[in-house]
Amino acid sequence: MRTQSAVGSDLSTRQSPSRVIPNRLRGTIDFLGTLMSFPGNAEIYGEGEPVDYFYKVLSGTVRTCKVSIDGRRQIGGFYLPGDMLGVEGSAEHTFSAEAVTDCQVLLINRRRVMARAARETPVARELLRLIGHELERVQDHVLLLIKSAEERVASFLLEMAGPAPEGNTINLPMTRQDIGEYLGLTLETVSRTLAHLQATAAIEVNARQIMLRDCSALRRLNT
């Protein structure tokens, strides 16, 4: 595992305050963790490295990704403050994890968590819930990739906005390229789709800042 010790002086805050964060252990094991800081684009852990830790994002944004033999990158997910990643059933990481922005991450020793889960029912219950949410996240992403470009982008925006998105302004920390690699779309398709949604008055785009103006239209695309 590769770590960075430099603490950014202006760490990113959560970009979407209303977003639901189901996959957290509610602080039951936070005290077992060690706080680490990572600058933007730094690797937090690599594909194929041992799964020794759970990683809880405290500030900033993290992406998981995999690079294919031909050099193409697929982003598996974005993780915001409160999210836990690195929860895997295998002994090695299937994806790499990288900081999108400057991040603070809590590294929680996996063996210590498993030992506490064997003794303490609340920790075991939360750990099972966490595993279930990670499985649901993967399944949702697979289903997302069979939708049309408009449906994928609409789903992504609603996910980033949270449970009460109407009128929300989302400050996206990731690039259009990142979004495309998460949605399985080209950069040009992402930009063209955002422009079309703006033309239909569903959203208003200003660089990485996007206002959701007609969430009903986005939800219709998301069904």
N, C-alpha and C positions, 0 to 999 in steps of 0.2 A: 504494500500500500504506500502511495506517495502522498506526503503531507506538505503543507505550506504553513510557515509560522508567522508570516507577516500579516498584521491586522490592518485592513483598509481603514483609512480615517473617515470615509464616508460610505458606510455599508448600506447596501440597498435595503429599503423597507419593503414590506409586503405590497405588491402591486394591486391586488384585488381583495380589499378588506372583507368583502361579503362572501368570499368563496368558502364552500363547505370543506372542512378538513376532517374526513372520517377516519383516516388511517394514522392515528396517534395513540401512544400508550398512556395518554393522560397524565404524564409526569410520574407514573409509578416507578419508573426505573431511571429517570433523568439523572438522579444523583450518582448513578454508576458511570455516567459519561464524562468524557474529556472534551473541552471546548477547543476547536481548531478553526483557523481562519484561512480562506482560500481566495486569491484574487480571481477576477474574471478570466475565464477560459482555462483555468488550472484543472488538472486531473485530480479527482478526489479518490477514486479507485479505478483500477484497470480491468478490462475484460480478461478472464482467466485467472485473476488473482484470488487467493483464498478468501472465503466469506468469514471474516473474523469479527466484523462489527456491524451493528445497525447504525444508520446515519440519520439523525433528526435535524432538519433544516431550521435554524433559528432566525436567520435573516438572509435576504437575497433569493436567488432562483438557481436551481440545479437541473440539469438535463441528463438523462441516461441515453446512451447511444451505442451503436454497433457499426463497424465499418466492414463492408463486404470485400471479397477478394479483389473485385474490380475497382475498389476505391470509393464506392457509393456509401453514404452514411445514412442510417435509419435511426431516428430518434424515438426511443420507446416511451418517454414521458417527461413531463416537467413537474418539478417539486418545489412548492412554495413554503414559507415559514409554517411550521407545525407538522409538515409532512415527514414521514419516515420512509427511507429507501434502504436498499441493500438487504431486503427480506427475501431470501431465496431458498429453495429446497435443496439445491445442489451444494457441493463443497466449494465450487468456484463461481465467481461472478459471470453471468451470461452477457451482461452489458458493462460498458464503462460508465462512470459518472463524472461529469464536468460541471464546474461552476459557470453559469451563464453570466452572472454579475459577481461582484465581491460578495462573499458568503461567510456566515458563521455557522458551523455545523457541529453538533454534538455527536461524538463517536462513542457508542455504547457497546461494550464488550459482549459479543454474542454468547459466549460460554457462561458468563456470569448471569445473563438474562435467563438462559435455559435452566441453570441451576436454581434460580429463584422461582421460576415457573413450576419446577418440580416440587417446591415446598409451599408455595403461596398461590392459592386459588385465584385471587384478583389479577395477579401478574399473568398466570396461565390463560385466564379468560381474555385479557386484553391482547395477549400475544396471538391467540387464535383469531380474534376479531381483526387484528392487523393483517394476518396472513390472508384472511377472507377478502379484505378490501383490496389487497394487492392482486389477488386472483381476479376480482371483479374489474379492476383497472385494466388488466391485460385483456380480458374478454371484451370489454367496451372498446378498447383500441382496435382489436381485430374486426369487430363489427363496423367500426367507423370507416375502416379502409375499403369497405365494399360499397360505400355511398358515393353519390356524385360529388363533384368538386364543391358546389354550392352547399350541399348538405354537410360536408366535412368542415368547411370554414364556419358555417353557422353553428355547428355543434361545438367547435373549438371556442368560439367567442362566448357562447352561453356557459361553457364549462369554466372559462376564466372569470366570467362575471359573477357567478354564484347563484344562490337561490332567489334573489330579488333583483334581477338585472335591469329592469325598465329604467331608462334614463341614466344608467351607470356609465361612467367614463373609465375605460380600461387603459392603463398605461402598461403596454406590453414590454417586458424586459428582453424578450427574444427578437431576433431578426425575422424578416420574411423568409429567409433561407431556412432558418430553424423550423419555422411553422410548416414550410413545405416538406421538410424531411420528417416531421412528425406525422403529417397528414398523407404522405405518399404522393405529393404533388410537386410540380416544378415551381421555381420561384416566379416565373412568368404567370403561371396559372393562379397562384395565390394572389398576386398583385391584380390580375384581371378580375378575379372573383370579388375581391374587396371593392374594386372600382364599380363593379356591377351592383353589389349590395348597396353601395352609396348612391348610385344612380336611381335605385328604387326606393330611396329614403329609409331603408332599414337600419343603416348605420351612417355615421359621419366620421371620416378618416382624416386625421392630421398627424402624419408621420406614424409614430408608434402609439399614438393616443387615438383610441376609437370609442366613440359614443354610441351606445345602443339606443336607437330612436324608435324602432318598431320590433319589439321582442316577439310579438305574436307572429310576425312574418318569419322571423328566425326559427321559432318553435315549429312552425308548419314545415319548414325545410328539415327540421331535426326529427320529425316523426317517421 
